């Protein structure tokens, strides 16, 4: 299925709040109808016809929204250097103008100090800070001031909306889960994930973290994510996004053991945000496409019933287009 990006309401991390009630006067004989989440007013005799038209099969799913994703982004360089790549990938984000940005860790090299975030990342990808939904990578743990100190100081409540390094948020019919794979051995995070999945009411689910369960790159497969993958598949999640290996790769749906499974999860590895590229070393089963030595971002197209994406290179060309997937 195809999707056409459109302007969508600003999303916020999950929270519970009281919603205002609006009173609308209705003339005698007129009607109110709730169609597709929109309150429609019609004069007498028109409400039923309007509702029937809006609910007809020809209307199809809502057009959806666009997001951008990449990991492994800002090396310690600026636009004054022609070899510096993160200014070029940031230019792509500006051109695409997504509803929000997902960064899959190792946002700032080498040690993710606050001063480096300010001197490098902030000069490029920082332009989208208010729209960014980040997760930390292993380099965020190398900060001499303490693990994740610079990351937390820079992003603040954007990365810690509930005081933790993991969180979730909703956009239209999608539920997004941002996880900290540096601490997948933390029972609190796993318990939180179980509760979050159980409470979710959206049809479609995507999750993202740094270390990929499956990768054909230099780091290879990282089994730290296997228990999380199993939980996500139990709750019919559709998509997982990762970084860590500095290349692009997409996989066919598979289960946590790497077996092809039509009811499995699609993995997208997008570690080409600006850091030096890695080689492809051992092609993994179910890997459908691998591209290295290309810098860029992934442009994700979400609808209420599915998703697809394009790999957009720094020169603006499309290097790969995924199949279209339906939510389960």
Secondary structure, DSSP 8 states (H G I E B T S, - for coil): ------------B--------------TT-EEEEETTEEEEE-TTTHHHHHHHHTSGGG-S---EEEEEE-S-B-S--TTSTT--HHHHHHHHHHH--SEEEEES--BSSS--HHHIIIIIHHHGGGGGGGEEEE--GGGG--TT-TTHHHHHHHGGGT-TTSSS-EEEEETTEEEEE--GGGTT-HHHHHHHHHHHHH---SEEEEE-SS-SS-SSSS---GGGHHHHHHHHHTT--EEEE-SSSSEEEE-SB-TTS-B-TTSBEEEEE--SSS------S--TTEEEEE-S--EEEEEEE-SSEEEEEEEETTS-EEEE---EE--
